[in-house]
Amino acid sequence: MAMANVLDQMKDILKKPKEKNMAVLVDGPNMIRKELGIDLDKVKKKLQKYGKIKVAKVFLDQFASDKLIEAVTNQGYEVVIIPSDVDVALAIEATEYMFSPYIDIITIVSRDSDYKPVLTKAKEHGKDTIIVGTEPDFSSALKNTADIVIDLKAEGALMERREPREDRRDYGRERRVHNEERIEQKPDLPGKKSEPSISQKPVEEKSKVDAAIEK
């Protein structure tokens, strides 16, 4: 009887899906801007439901201030200072993780369409891909290429999201098309004031990164 219980427990463990490991690469000059107001800590929290973050790097150029570097570091990201093109360095880093057996998901935080080939190549090598961005100028090419799209300012509005595929061993097969999740907006009732949009709501507290940018 005891042996049967042990076997049942082992079966349950084997049935349990393995949590996927993720690498998160942030294009600092493209995303960490005063006018965008991106909170890197919230980005991490949004991504944690898709996998375990093993790598979290923010790529900054040589003009980044010491206060900005400190603020980013305090939020648990490794800062990589690039003296030339940040997008090239980030793409090279992402390519390295494509060949890592320890990384299952490659996440790029950027609005720049230059990363489309990186996402495409990552999928060919069996990786799930996530793109995190926001308007304005959030590349449609990125949205249409990544498996999952997270628009940081799309809460309460139309949001496009694709679930990662369970099996990517067949790299040459065609990409499945998934239904988009749409969050329906209810029409305002007569005589009832509509709630202000996210962009209209007052910002109660600035993130440490925002404060560092302003200084």
N, C-alpha and C positions, 0 to 999 in steps of 0.2 A: 504493500500500500504506500509506504514511504517513497519507494522508487517511482511509483506512478505519479505521485505528487511532484517529485523533482522533475520528471519528464514533462509534466504539464506546465510547470513554471518555465522550463527552458523553451518550450514551444511559444509561450506568451512573449518571452523576451525576443525570440527570433521574429515573431510577427510584428513587433513594435517597429515602426519606421525610424530609420536612422536620421538624426538631426543633421541637416546640411551645414557645412562650413562656408563662411562668406568672407570675401575680401571687398572692402569698401574704399574706393579711391575718389577723392574730392578735388575737383578743379577749382582751386581757391580764387584766382582772379576772375573766373566766370561766375561763381556763385556767392562768394563772400563779399558782398557789396552792400553799401549802406541802404540803397534804394530797394533792395530785395528783402532785407531783414530776415535772412535764413538763420534758424536756430539749429546748430549742429547736434545738440543734445537730442532734440526732437527727431532729427533725421535718424539717429541711432535707434531710438525707441520704435519708430515706424518700421525699421528694417528687421528688428529682432524677431518679429513674428514669422519671418521667412527663413531664418536660419541663425546659426551662432556666428557672431562676428569675430573672426580670428585675426583679421588685418583691418586697420582703420587708419588711412593716411590722408593728409591734406597737403596738396602740392601748392606751394606759394612761390612767387617770384622774389627777386632780390630787393624789391621795394617794400616788402612787408615789414611793418614796424615791430619792435620788440614786444609791445603790449599785445598786438594781434597774435603773435607767435605764442605768447604766454597764455592768452585766452583760449586758443585752439588746443594747446597742450593740456590745459586744465580740464578740458572736456573729453579727455581720453583718446585724443588722436595723435598719431605720430606726424610731426611736421617735416616735410621734405622741401628744402629751399632749392629752387632751380634758377641758375643764372641766365638761362636762355628761354627756350619755348617750353612752357609748362605742359601743353597738350602732347607734345612729342614724348616728354619724359613719362607722363602718365600712361600713354599708350604702350610704351615699352614695358612698364611695370605690369600692366594688365596682361600683356603677352606672356610674361614669365609665369603668371598664375594660371594661364591656360594649360600649361604643361605640369602643373602641380597636382599630384594625386590627393592632396590634403585640402584643396579648395574646390567646392562644388558650385558656388555662385559668385559671379563677378558683378559687382555693383559700381556704376559710375555716376557720380553726382555732378551733373553739368547740363547746360542747355545747348552745347556746341555740337553741330552736325559732324564735325571732324571725327567724332568717336564712333560713327556708324560702322566703318570697316572693322573696328575692334570688337564691337558687339557681334557682328556677323561671324568673324573668325572664332570668337569664343564659343558660339553655338555649334560651329562645325567640329570643335574639339570636345563636345559633350558637356559644356557648362551651361547652367541656367544664367540668364542675364536680367539685371534690373537697371533701369535708368531712373534717376531722381532729378527732377528739375522744377521749374516754375515759369510762369509768364512774367514779363514779355520775352519774346524770341526763343521760346522753348521749341527746339527743332522737331518738326513733324517726322523727319527721317529717323530720329532716335526713337520716337514714340512707336513708329511702325515696325521697328526692328527688334526692340527689347521684348523679352517674355513678359515682364511686369513693368508697368509705367506708374510712377508715383509723382503726381503733381502736388507740390506742397501747399498750393493755394486753391486746390479744387474741392476742398471739403464743402459739402452742401451744394455742389454744382455737378456738372457732368464730369465724370472721372473715368478714364480708360484704364483697364487693368487686365492683364492676361496671367493665367496661372502657369507656373513652370511645368514642363513636361516631366513625367515620372521616369521615363527611360530615354536616354540620349545615346545609347550604344550604337545605333545606326545613324552615323553622322550624315550620310548622304540622303536620308529620306526627307521628303518635303515637310515643311513646317505646318503643323495643324493650325487651323483657324479657330480661335475660341470666341465665344460670345462675350461681348463687352458688358461689363456691369454698368448700369446707368442708375443714378440716384435721382428718382423723380422729385421734381419740385412741385409742391402743392400750390394751386392758385390762391391769391389773397382773397379772403372773404370780404364782402361788402361792409364798409364801415370799420374794418380792422386794419390797423397800421401794419405794414409789412416790416419784418425784422431787418435791420441793416445788414448789408452783405459783409463778408469778412474784411474786405478792403476798406469798408466804411467804419468798422468798429474801432474804437480808440485802443491804442496799444497801451496796456497797463504797465508793462515792465520790459525793459530792453535786455536783451541777452548780453552776456559778457563780451561776445564777439562784436556785437553792434557798438557797444561802448568803446571798444578798442579801436574800431574803424573810425569813429567820430573823433577820437583823440589823435 
